[in-house]
Amino acid sequence: MPNKLKLVSPIFIFLHKVQILKVYHNISDFKVEKPIVTMGMFDGIHLGHRMLLNRLKEVAASEGGETVVLTFWPHPKLVLNPEIDYLFYLTTLDEKLKLLEDAGVEHVVVLRFTQEFANQTACQFTESFLVGKLNIHYLIAGFNHHFGKDRRGSLEDLRSCADKHRFGLEKLRSFQKDGVEISSTYIREQLEGGRIREANTSLGYEYLILGKVISGNRIGRSIGFPTANIEIEDSHKLTPGIGVYAVVVHFNGNQFFGMLNIGYRPTIEEDRKIKNIEVHILDFDGDIYGQEVSLIFKKKIREEQKFEDVAALKNQLEADKINIRNYFGLNAE
């Protein structure tokens, strides 16, 4: 029998439909009497973001207002530098919306970021959008908050605008855990370095990627390790660094354990420019081509290696499988 896991958090966060959260792509639909607002990219909705969102809810309760997150899409760097190919984010827009709903946010305004928008000064944006469109009641800024053209808008600019237009304003301190300042950049560095536990601790949930199973060359099946080759729809979604990982795989309402490889398959592939994501699902041998899957990262097992031949690769995969089964507490086959 397949070793199935009961559906658990955080995967539920990403798979349930957004029902409570109201999302606005057209600002003309936004009608909130007392918006308590915070704004930013909120990439990853990590523990630092959660602290800010908790404060947002506290102020909304005390002011009799409603919580509003203003975020931007696409990522400003992709608009300002369209040729960029090294930008990777922790959460896609859909993932971000589901995490914001899980955090208890009531309204999210998704503001399309354009070159024209980027050319506004901080004061122009505050007056035309925050005041003119949102009718802002209170603004909570993160510790590293800068906005407006060339990110020149500062807390002093905001305070001047707040006094002029009579809305409340406060700026939060940075969030630190074990003496480390938690930020999206820090978490990306942890994931790229394969430090999954540290990244998951800073996120407050386990990192995952969503993708579709595509056809591969079936070499894994020929050596007793059939793999599902995963295609990530959003090319800017960050995948952890090259190596072998213990993961939980979710598809069709079920969860399984798996060993996943991110890399270039140096033993069997000559083209080292194409990075592959493939997962061997333990105790499962069905056909899931075309299926949407979720991969939850638990631990990095080892670095990718080039072996002398396929037989040596198979021996290492057997050792990896035992290692991962032990990690998940599974009985030996």
CORZIHU-V833185 format. One line per field, one symbol per residue. ss: DSSP state (H for helix, E for strand, - for the rest). phi: phi as a letter, one per 30 degrees, with the letter a starting at -180 (. if undefined). burial: # if it has 24 or more other C-alpha atoms within 12 Angstrom, else .. A space follows every 50 residues. Layout:
ss=???
phi=???
burial=???
This chain:
ss=----E-----HHHHH------EEE--HHH-----EEEEE-------HHHH HHHHHHHHHHHHH--EEEEEEEE--HHHHH--------E---HHHHHHHH HH----EEEEEE--HHHH---HHHHHHHHHH----EEEEEE-----E-HH H-E-HHHHHHHHHHH--EEEE----EE--EE--HHHHHHHHH---HHHHH HHH----EEEEEEE----HHHH-----EEEE-----E-----EEEEEEEE E--EEEEEEEEEE------------EEEEEE----------EEEEEEEEE EE-------HHHHHHHHHHHHHHHHHH------
phi=.ddccdebdcddedcdddbddccbccddddbbdbdccbbldhdjhddddd dddddedddeddcicbdbccbbadeeddddbdddbcdbcdbddddddddd dddjdcbbcccddbdddddddeddddddcdddcdhecabccddcdbaieh hddcddddddddddcibdabbdddcbbhicddbddededddddidddddd dddiaddbbcabdcdbcideddcibdbcdccddcdcddcedelcbdbccb ahicbbdacccclchddbcddcccdcbbbccdhbbccbeiddbcbcdcad caddbccdadddddddddddddedddedidddd
burial=...#.....######..#..####.....#.#.################# #######.##....#############..........############# #############...##..###.###.###.#############.##.. ..###.###.##....######..#......###########.####### ##############.....#....########....############## #...############........##########.......######### ####........##.##..##.###..#.....
